[in-house]
């Protein structure tokens, strides 16, 4: 397919409640949207969401927007792109910048699925259309508020809850949660807020019978995680440390984790995400799909990925109204049953930006024609 037009949008999505983690708090989610159009007028939307500041990763939305505008788009505009791998090969000279690459790459997948008249999850090789999803809570204003939200999630049929974990909101929080919900499935996400010097803390976490400890140590690290995993019983899940297929290979080789969180933006798109999924499956290591609080567009991209069979733990994909009073895109993401979502049979993915909302929430826009 020949790419005749590319539109880039840096958008700002106000949250209902601030998202607090070990690296700070966000009151808005900043995403980069990409629209690719062929010479025949067929188009596809992609989304990548690295956050406004370079806290989750070295990338951030303003930088992603400029990288796409000034470097990546000129490499594909006016060219025939035969596959997602072909697109990534054209960007291979640029080191890293996985979130920026994912913006173009996910748009290409949607474009190609629409060309075939097939839903994205089917094109990716998904084996199901229903996906279990979990609830996810950042640091709250009080323990009572957190306990109330967990009860609400259980009442809605969620089968697991993820809890943000950081100094000052750690063992006391787990004490309250586990004493109130003694048998429910929980895991904690540390967002790299600790070091190997905190090994004794994580040995104490073992007694809470968690499904996993997500990214306890610094982003990018594999060696210290392998050392920590030897000393604790709870499986370690890597998130920020898996930025590429090579990272996943090394992590599995040295025993850095027992489970892998895969975020399409963090690893450079759906192609790499699928390759890491397949690698983990070959090694008997389960995976699950993480999210970055994307709009319904990005949520449906994550949902399509989560239909692959080695994604066995409930995904971080949320109903739109969970974080946004009004999503940027329509239709919004919703639960299709207790604690689950269903991938749409529509060609590509069902959600696209609503023009009026897109205009209202756009920080910057750039358009290119071949």
Secondary structure, DSSP 8 states (H G I E B T S, - for coil): -BEEEEEEEEEEEEEEEEEEETTEEEEEEEEEEEEEEETTS-EEEEEE---SSTTSSS--HHHHHHHIIIIIHHHHTTSB--SHHHHHHHTTTS-S-HHHHHHHHHHHHHHHHHHHT-BHHHHHT-S-SEEEB-EEE---S-HHHHHHHHHHHHHTT-SEEEEE-BTTBSHHHHHHHHHHSSSSEEEEE-TT---GGGHHHHHHHGGG--S-EE--S-TT--HHHHHHHHH-SS-EEESTT--SHHHHHHHHHHT--SEEEE-HHHHTSHHHHHHHHHHHHHTT-EEEE------HHHHHHHHHHTTSTTB-S-B----GGGT-SS-SEES----SBTTEEE---SSB-S-EE-HHHHHHHEEEEEEEE-
